[in-house]
Amino acid sequence: MALPDFKDLRRRFPIEEIVSERIRLQRQGRALVGRCPFHQDKGRPNLTVYPETQTYYCFVCQARGDVVDFVARLEGLTQGEAAKRLGDRAPESEHRVTFTRPGREIDLPRRTPEHLDMVYRVFLGTLELGEAHRTDLVRRGLTPEAIHERAYRTLPDRVARDAATSRLVRQLGADALRSVPGFGIEHGHWTTANVEGLLIPVLDVSGRIAGMQVRTAYQRGKYRWLSTPSLEGGASSGGPAHVRLPERGRGRIVWLTEGPLKADVVALTLRQCVVAVPGVGAWGRALEVVGELRPRTVIVAFDQDSEVGTAFVVGKHSRDLARVLRRKYGVRVCVASWTSGKGIDDALVLGEKPTVEVLV
């Protein structure tokens, strides 16, 4: 099955319609303007959408491209994955599992969940957690026992990462790393994604490690996926949802938030099931998880933002999510609010009990 043609996608999905689903756009001459979702766009809106050329451009962070580029950047996908995401919206679309980049074909599917879990756990065993990261995790509200159980690690600089990867190859064999997101061949040697920081395991509903997210020291693009779609033998992480189950059972309530680290803090504090998506625009990745867990209630707890444009986007995504969950699974959907801090984890660490109301 062929991946949707990029030109056909650009024709069938006008960029102004796709962008307006994520942010509020206002007419400005022949263009449309809005707050850029790729940086903290304050003051005058800096993202401009040009319907005539079907492109967008941000005058601050220089993000630019067409509708496929926009979806890819917003949801942390490769262009091939973004094209497939758009194509999935059209019932007549047919897809295959690979796409072509200059010089070679990249295989998008990852190894089995069991294989990914095995490789990631062995890799974590080759690393340690630095004291700076340990201190920061405690500051965020995690206990020493929880930090140990959740297997956070420090992903070091390139030299140390390559040494850890070499140990992994000796333990498991090079073939075990093939099509595992985060690993690939560069200059003839197996290596790890070029990123360093706090390594956060992302779990599926069965407790298997489905991927890894890295909290970097950068202010912009702070969270990165351990992903290597452009390396030979590599694969894209796909940005999976993270599931943190309570100690006993699956529970009748599921909290839905952003980011695996935030979910870990919330789950530890509330002692309830928490599901995290990479960002509000990627809420669709939680649908399959909710379908498997079958809770009675889903409580949406996305980050609160004082910026009007951002709050508008979060509210729209929350309502879209609620509509789909009610129609598909018949669950009650609520929204949480708080006054202390931007994230629900901040409020909980400060001792605030969030207010929960049914989302209509």
FENDAQUI-V12898 format. One record per residue. N is the residue number from 1. RES is the residue in one letter. PHI is phi in whole degrees, -180 to 180 (999 if undefined). OMEGA is omega in degrees with one decimal (NA if undefined). NEAR is the number of other ideal C-beta (glycine too) atoms within 10 Angstrom. Layout:
n->N res->RES phi->PHI omega->OMEGA near->NEAR
n->N res->RES phi->PHI omega->OMEGA near->NEAR
//
This chain:
n->1 res->M phi->999 omega->-173.1 near->7
n->2 res->A phi->-87 omega->174.4 near->10
n->3 res->L phi->-65 omega->179.3 near->20
n->4 res->P phi->-54 omega->177.9 near->22
n->5 res->D phi->-65 omega->-176.4 near->13
n->6 res->F phi->-60 omega->179.7 near->18
n->7 res->K phi->-64 omega->179.3 near->9
n->8 res->D phi->-67 omega->178.1 near->14
n->9 res->L phi->-63 omega->-179.9 near->24
n->10 res->R phi->-64 omega->179.6 near->17
n->11 res->R phi->-76 omega->-174.0 near->11
n->12 res->R phi->-82 omega->-177.7 near->15
n->13 res->F phi->-125 omega->179.0 near->20
n->14 res->P phi->-54 omega->-174.5 near->14
n->15 res->I phi->-62 omega->-179.2 near->23
n->16 res->E phi->-65 omega->178.8 near->17
n->17 res->E phi->-74 omega->-178.7 near->12
n->18 res->I phi->-68 omega->-179.5 near->20
n->19 res->V phi->-65 omega->-177.5 near->21
n->20 res->S phi->-68 omega->173.9 near->15
n->21 res->E phi->-72 omega->-176.6 near->11
n->22 res->R phi->-102 omega->-177.7 near->19
n->23 res->I phi->-136 omega->178.4 near->23
n->24 res->R phi->-83 omega->179.9 near->17
n->25 res->L phi->-110 omega->176.9 near->20
n->26 res->Q phi->-126 omega->-179.3 near->9
n->27 res->R phi->-70 omega->176.1 near->9
n->28 res->Q phi->-142 omega->-174.4 near->12
n->29 res->G phi->68 omega->179.0 near->7
n->30 res->R phi->-87 omega->-177.4 near->8
n->31 res->A phi->-110 omega->175.1 near->17
n->32 res->L phi->-126 omega->-178.6 near->22
n->33 res->V phi->-126 omega->178.2 near->19
n->34 res->G phi->-165 omega->-179.7 near->24
n->35 res->R phi->-78 omega->-176.7 near->23
n->36 res->C phi->-66 omega->179.8 near->21
n->37 res->P phi->-82 omega->-174.5 near->21
n->38 res->F phi->-98 omega->172.7 near->17
n->39 res->H phi->-155 omega->180.0 near->17
n->40 res->Q phi->-77 omega->-174.4 near->13
n->41 res->D phi->-84 omega->-178.7 near->21
n->42 res->K phi->-113 omega->-178.1 near->12
n->43 res->G phi->78 omega->-178.3 near->7
n->44 res->R phi->-70 omega->178.9 near->9
n->45 res->P phi->-57 omega->-174.2 near->20
n->46 res->N phi->-114 omega->178.5 near->19
n->47 res->L phi->-90 omega->179.1 near->26
n->48 res->T phi->-119 omega->178.3 near->19
n->49 res->V phi->-110 omega->-177.6 near->25
n->50 res->Y phi->-112 omega->-178.4 near->14
n->51 res->P phi->-59 omega->-177.0 near->13
n->52 res->E phi->-65 omega->-179.7 near->7
n->53 res->T phi->-103 omega->-179.6 near->11
n->54 res->Q phi->57 omega->179.4 near->15
n->55 res->T phi->-135 omega->175.2 near->17
n->56 res->Y phi->-136 omega->178.7 near->25
n->57 res->Y phi->-156 omega->174.6 near->17
n->58 res->C phi->-107 omega->-176.2 near->19
n->59 res->F phi->-79 omega->178.3 near->14
n->60 res->V phi->-106 omega->-176.8 near->15
n->61 res->C phi->-93 omega->177.1 near->16
n->62 res->Q phi->64 omega->172.9 near->9
n->63 res->A phi->-64 omega->-176.8 near->19
n->64 res->R phi->-156 omega->176.2 near->14
n->65 res->G phi->145 omega->179.5 near->15
n->66 res->D phi->-110 omega->-175.6 near->20
n->67 res->V phi->-64 omega->178.2 near->26
n->68 res->V phi->-67 omega->177.4 near->23
n->69 res->D phi->-60 omega->-178.3 near->16
n->70 res->F phi->-63 omega->-180.0 near->23
n->71 res->V phi->-64 omega->179.9 near->24
n->72 res->A phi->-62 omega->-178.0 near->20
n->73 res->R phi->-68 omega->-176.2 near->17
n->74 res->L phi->-66 omega->-173.5 near->20
n->75 res->E phi->-106 omega->176.8 near->19
n->76 res->G phi->68 omega->-177.0 near->22
n->77 res->L phi->-112 omega->167.5 near->24
n->78 res->T phi->-76 omega->178.7 near->19
n->79 res->Q phi->-63 omega->178.4 near->18
n->80 res->G phi->-63 omega->178.7 near->22
n->81 res->E phi->-67 omega->178.8 near->22
n->82 res->A phi->-66 omega->177.7 near->22
n->83 res->A phi->-63 omega->179.2 near->25
n->84 res->K phi->-67 omega->178.5 near->20
n->85 res->R phi->-60 omega->177.1 near->18
n->86 res->L phi->-68 omega->-179.3 near->22
n->87 res->G phi->-62 omega->-179.9 near->21
n->88 res->D phi->-66 omega->179.4 near->12
n->89 res->R phi->-77 omega->-179.5 near->12
n->90 res->A phi->-107 omega->-174.8 near->13
n->91 res->P phi->-62 omega->-177.2 near->5
n->92 res->E phi->-85 omega->-175.4 near->6
n->93 res->S phi->-70 omega->172.3 near->19
n->94 res->E phi->-127 omega->-174.4 near->10
n->95 res->H phi->-133 omega->166.8 near->16
n->96 res->R phi->-120 omega->-169.8 near->10
n->97 res->V phi->-97 omega->179.6 near->11
n->98 res->T phi->-129 omega->171.3 near->12
n->99 res->F phi->-140 omega->-172.8 near->20
n->100 res->T phi->-104 omega->169.2 near->10
n->101 res->R phi->-113 omega->-178.6 near->12
n->102 res->P phi->-54 omega->174.4 near->4
n->103 res->G phi->100 omega->-179.3 near->6
n->104 res->R phi->-165 omega->179.5 near->9
n->105 res->E phi->-104 omega->-177.8 near->9
n->106 res->I phi->-101 omega->179.4 near->19
n->107 res->D phi->-88 omega->-175.7 near->16
n->108 res->L phi->-77 omega->-174.8 near->20
n->109 res->P phi->-63 omega->176.6 near->11
n->110 res->R phi->-94 omega->177.4 near->18
n->111 res->R phi->-69 omega->-178.3 near->17
n->112 res->T phi->-63 omega->178.5 near->11
n->113 res->P phi->-56 omega->-179.8 near->14
n->114 res->E phi->-66 omega->-179.4 near->10
n->115 res->H phi->-69 omega->178.4 near->14
n->116 res->L phi->-59 omega->-179.5 near->24
n->117 res->D phi->-59 omega->-179.4 near->19
n->118 res->M phi->-64 omega->-177.9 near->17
n->119 res->V phi->-63 omega->-178.2 near->21
n->120 res->Y phi->-64 omega->-179.7 near->23
n->121 res->R phi->-68 omega->176.2 near->13
n->122 res->V phi->-66 omega->178.6 near->14
n->123 res->F phi->-63 omega->177.4 near->26
n->124 res->L phi->-60 omega->179.2 near->18
n->125 res->G phi->-69 omega->178.2 near->14
n->126 res->T phi->-91 omega->-176.2 near->16
n->127 res->L phi->-118 omega->176.7 near->18
n->128 res->E phi->-127 omega->176.1 near->13
n->129 res->L phi->-99 omega->-179.8 near->17
n->130 res->G phi->-69 omega->-177.1 near->16
n->131 res->E phi->-64 omega->178.6 near->9
n->132 res->A phi->-63 omega->178.1 near->11
n->133 res->H phi->-69 omega->178.8 near->19
n->134 res->R phi->-62 omega->179.1 near->18
n->135 res->T phi->-63 omega->-179.7 near->10
n->136 res->D phi->-66 omega->178.4 near->14
n->137 res->L phi->-66 omega->176.6 near->22
n->138 res->V phi->-65 omega->178.0 near->13
n->139 res->R phi->-60 omega->-179.4 near->9
n->140 res->R phi->-77 omega->175.4 near->16
n->141 res->G phi->111 omega->179.3 near->17
n->142 res->L phi->-94 omega->178.2 near->23
n->143 res->T phi->-81 omega->176.2 near->11
n->144 res->P phi->-56 omega->178.9 near->10
n->145 res->E phi->-65 omega->179.5 near->9
n->146 res->A phi->-66 omega->178.7 near->16
n->147 res->I phi->-61 omega->178.7 near->17
n->148 res->H phi->-67 omega->-177.0 near->12
n->149 res->E phi->-66 omega->-176.9 near->12
n->150 res->R phi->-84 omega->171.0 near->18
n->151 res->A phi->58 omega->173.3 near->16
n->152 res->Y phi->-66 omega->178.4 near->24
n->153 res->R phi->-140 omega->173.8 near->20
n->154 res->T phi->-96 omega->175.4 near->18
n->155 res->L phi->-86 omega->-169.3 near->26
n->156 res->P phi->-82 omega->-179.7 near->18
n->157 res->D phi->-70 omega->-171.6 near->8
n->158 res->R phi->-57 omega->-177.3 near->12
n->159 res->V phi->-62 omega->-179.4 near->8
n->160 res->A phi->-69 omega->177.7 near->15
n->161 res->R phi->-64 omega->-180.0 near->19
n->162 res->D phi->-65 omega->176.8 near->16
n->163 res->A phi->-66 omega->177.7 near->12
n->164 res->A phi->-65 omega->178.3 near->20
n->165 res->T phi->-66 omega->177.9 near->20
n->166 res->S phi->-63 omega->177.1 near->14
n->167 res->R phi->-64 omega->179.3 near->15
n->168 res->L phi->-65 omega->178.4 near->22
n->169 res->V phi->-63 omega->179.4 near->16
n->170 res->R phi->-66 omega->-178.2 near->9
n->171 res->Q phi->-77 omega->-170.8 near->13
n->172 res->L phi->-109 omega->-173.6 near->15
n->173 res->G phi->94 omega->-175.0 near->10
n->174 res->A phi->-63 omega->-176.5 near->14
n->175 res->D phi->-64 omega->-178.9 near->9
n->176 res->A phi->-67 omega->-178.2 near->17
n->177 res->L phi->-88 omega->-177.0 near->24
n->178 res->R phi->-65 omega->-180.0 near->17
n->179 res->S phi->64 omega->172.4 near->20
n->180 res->V phi->-103 omega->-178.8 near->25
n->181 res->P phi->-54 omega->179.7 near->26
n->182 res->G phi->106 omega->-179.5 near->28
n->183 res->F phi->-126 omega->178.6 near->25
n->184 res->G phi->-177 omega->-177.5 near->24
n->185 res->I phi->-101 omega->177.5 near->16
n->186 res->E phi->-137 omega->-176.9 near->16
n->187 res->H phi->55 omega->175.0 near->5
n->188 res->G phi->84 omega->-177.9 near->6
n->189 res->H phi->-128 omega->176.0 near->12
n->190 res->W phi->-72 omega->-178.6 near->20
n->191 res->T phi->-142 omega->-179.9 near->20
n->192 res->T phi->-114 omega->178.4 near->26
n->193 res->A phi->-49 omega->-174.9 near->23
n->194 res->N phi->-80 omega->179.5 near->11
n->195 res->V phi->-155 omega->177.7 near->21
n->196 res->E phi->-137 omega->-177.7 near->18
n->197 res->G phi->151 omega->179.5 near->19
n->198 res->L phi->-82 omega->-178.7 near->22
n->199 res->L phi->-91 omega->-173.9 near->24
n->200 res->I phi->-117 omega->177.2 near->24
n->201 res->P phi->-66 omega->178.1 near->22
n->202 res->V phi->-111 omega->-172.1 near->26
n->203 res->L phi->-103 omega->172.2 near->22
n->204 res->D phi->-91 omega->-173.5 near->19
n->205 res->V phi->-68 omega->178.0 near->18
n->206 res->S phi->-95 omega->178.9 near->12
n->207 res->G phi->83 omega->177.7 near->11
n->208 res->R phi->-86 omega->176.7 near->19
n->209 res->I phi->-76 omega->-176.6 near->20
n->210 res->A phi->-98 omega->-179.2 near->23
n->211 res->G phi->-179 omega->-179.6 near->27
n->212 res->M phi->-135 omega->172.5 near->26
n->213 res->Q phi->-115 omega->-177.8 near->26
n->214 res->V phi->-119 omega->173.8 near->20
n->215 res->R phi->-93 omega->-175.9 near->20
n->216 res->T phi->-90 omega->178.7 near->15
n->217 res->A phi->-88 omega->-177.8 near->9
n->218 res->Y phi->-79 omega->176.5 near->11
n->219 res->Q phi->-78 omega->177.5 near->8
n->220 res->R phi->-97 omega->-176.6 near->9
n->221 res->G phi->67 omega->-173.8 near->12
n->222 res->K phi->-61 omega->-178.5 near->12
n->223 res->Y phi->-103 omega->179.6 near->19
n->224 res->R phi->-124 omega->174.6 near->20
n->225 res->W phi->-86 omega->171.2 near->23
n->226 res->L phi->-78 omega->-168.4 near->23
n->227 res->S phi->-144 omega->-176.8 near->25
n->228 res->T phi->-138 omega->-178.4 near->26
n->229 res->P phi->-69 omega->-176.4 near->23
n->230 res->S phi->-94 omega->179.6 near->14
n->231 res->L phi->-94 omega->176.1 near->19
n->232 res->E phi->-60 omega->-179.4 near->14
n->233 res->G phi->79 omega->-178.5 near->18
n->234 res->G phi->-90 omega->179.7 near->25
n->235 res->A phi->-160 omega->176.5 near->23
n->236 res->S phi->-83 omega->178.9 near->23
n->237 res->S phi->-69 omega->-177.3 near->27
n->238 res->G phi->78 omega->178.9 near->20
n->239 res->G phi->57 omega->-176.1 near->21
n->240 res->P phi->-69 omega->172.7 near->26
n->241 res->A phi->-71 omega->179.0 near->26
n->242 res->H phi->-107 omega->-176.8 near->30
n->243 res->V phi->-122 omega->175.9 near->26
n->244 res->R phi->-117 omega->-177.0 near->21
n->245 res->L phi->-86 omega->175.2 near->19
n->246 res->P phi->-69 omega->-176.7 near->14
n->247 res->E phi->-62 omega->-178.9 near->6
n->248 res->R phi->-122 omega->175.9 near->7
n->249 res->G phi->70 omega->-178.1 near->8
n->250 res->R phi->-106 omega->176.0 near->16
n->251 res->G phi->81 omega->179.7 near->18
n->252 res->R phi->-95 omega->-179.9 near->13
n->253 res->I phi->-121 omega->175.0 near->20
n->254 res->V phi->-122 omega->173.4 near->25
n->255 res->W phi->-91 omega->-179.4 near->26
n->256 res->L phi->-120 omega->-177.2 near->27
n->257 res->T phi->-140 omega->-177.5 near->26
n->258 res->E phi->-113 omega->172.0 near->23
n->259 res->G phi->88 omega->-176.8 near->22
n->260 res->P phi->-66 omega->-179.3 near->28
n->261 res->L phi->-67 omega->177.1 near->23
n->262 res->K phi->-61 omega->-179.9 near->21
n->263 res->A phi->-62 omega->179.3 near->28
n->264 res->D phi->-63 omega->179.2 near->27
n->265 res->V phi->-67 omega->-179.1 near->25
n->266 res->V phi->-64 omega->-179.1 near->27
n->267 res->A phi->-64 omega->179.9 near->25
n->268 res->L phi->-66 omega->-177.0 near->19
n->269 res->T phi->-78 omega->-175.5 near->17
n->270 res->L phi->-88 omega->-177.0 near->19
n->271 res->R phi->59 omega->178.1 near->11
n->272 res->Q phi->-131 omega->-178.9 near->18
n->273 res->C phi->-72 omega->178.7 near->25
n->274 res->V phi->-131 omega->176.0 near->29
n->275 res->V phi->-117 omega->-179.2 near->25
n->276 res->A phi->-121 omega->173.0 near->29
n->277 res->V phi->-107 omega->-178.1 near->27
n->278 res->P phi->-62 omega->179.4 near->25
n->279 res->G phi->-172 omega->-175.4 near->20
n->280 res->V phi->-60 omega->180.0 near->24
n->281 res->G phi->-71 omega->-178.5 near->18
n->282 res->A phi->-108 omega->-176.6 near->19
n->283 res->W phi->-64 omega->179.5 near->23
n->284 res->G phi->-60 omega->-178.7 near->16
n->285 res->R phi->-73 omega->178.4 near->18
n->286 res->A phi->-88 omega->-173.3 near->24
n->287 res->L phi->-63 omega->-179.0 near->16
n->288 res->E phi->-64 omega->179.5 near->13
n->289 res->V phi->-65 omega->178.7 near->20
n->290 res->V phi->-62 omega->178.0 near->22
n->291 res->G phi->-62 omega->178.9 near->13
n->292 res->E phi->-80 omega->-178.9 near->12
n->293 res->L phi->-76 omega->179.7 near->21
n->294 res->R phi->52 omega->177.7 near->12
n->295 res->P phi->-77 omega->173.6 near->20
n->296 res->R phi->-83 omega->-175.8 near->11
n->297 res->T phi->-137 omega->170.7 near->15
n->298 res->V phi->-115 omega->179.4 near->26
n->299 res->I phi->-108 omega->-179.1 near->23
n->300 res->V phi->-83 omega->-177.5 near->24
n->301 res->A phi->-135 omega->175.4 near->29
n->302 res->F phi->-71 omega->-178.6 near->22
n->303 res->D phi->-57 omega->175.1 near->19
n->304 res->Q phi->-94 omega->-177.6 near->18
n->305 res->D phi->-134 omega->-178.9 near->14
n->306 res->S phi->-77 omega->179.1 near->7
n->307 res->E phi->-70 omega->-176.0 near->13
n->308 res->V phi->-59 omega->-178.2 near->10
n->309 res->G phi->-63 omega->179.6 near->19
n->310 res->T phi->-66 omega->179.0 near->20
n->311 res->A phi->-62 omega->177.6 near->13
n->312 res->F phi->-62 omega->-179.2 near->16
n->313 res->V phi->-65 omega->-179.9 near->22
n->314 res->V phi->-61 omega->179.2 near->21
n->315 res->G phi->-63 omega->179.7 near->14
n->316 res->K phi->-64 omega->179.0 near->16
n->317 res->H phi->-64 omega->179.5 near->21
n->318 res->S phi->-63 omega->179.5 near->19
n->319 res->R phi->-68 omega->177.1 near->15
n->320 res->D phi->-62 omega->179.1 near->14
n->321 res->L phi->-62 omega->-179.3 near->24
n->322 res->A phi->-60 omega->-179.5 near->21
n->323 res->R phi->-61 omega->-179.3 near->12
n->324 res->V phi->-68 omega->-178.9 near->16
n->325 res->L phi->-64 omega->179.0 near->24
n->326 res->R phi->-66 omega->-177.7 near->14
n->327 res->R phi->-70 omega->-172.4 near->8
n->328 res->K phi->-85 omega->-173.8 near->11
n->329 res->Y phi->-122 omega->178.5 near->15
n->330 res->G phi->69 omega->-178.9 near->9
n->331 res->V phi->-90 omega->173.8 near->20
n->332 res->R phi->-82 omega->-177.8 near->15
n->333 res->V phi->-116 omega->178.5 near->22
n->334 res->C phi->-120 omega->175.8 near->18
n->335 res->V phi->-126 omega->180.0 near->23
n->336 res->A phi->-98 omega->176.0 near->21
n->337 res->S phi->-139 omega->-178.0 near->12
n->338 res->W phi->-157 omega->-178.0 near->18
n->339 res->T phi->-117 omega->-175.9 near->10
n->340 res->S phi->-99 omega->175.3 near->14
n->341 res->G phi->88 omega->-178.1 near->15
n->342 res->K phi->-79 omega->-178.1 near->12
n->343 res->G phi->-99 omega->179.5 near->22
n->344 res->I phi->-66 omega->177.3 near->29
n->345 res->D phi->-64 omega->176.9 near->27
n->346 res->D phi->-61 omega->-178.6 near->18
n->347 res->A phi->-64 omega->-178.0 near->22
n->348 res->L phi->-66 omega->179.2 near->22
n->349 res->V phi->-64 omega->178.3 near->18
n->350 res->L phi->-83 omega->175.5 near->12
n->351 res->G phi->89 omega->-179.7 near->8
n->352 res->E phi->-84 omega->175.2 near->14
n->353 res->K phi->-95 omega->-177.5 near->10
n->354 res->P phi->-62 omega->173.0 near->18
n->355 res->T phi->-89 omega->-177.1 near->11
n->356 res->V phi->-120 omega->178.9 near->16
n->357 res->E phi->-131 omega->177.8 near->10
n->358 res->V phi->-66 omega->-178.9 near->10
n->359 res->L phi->-87 omega->-178.1 near->20
n->360 res->V phi->-114 omega->NA near->7
//
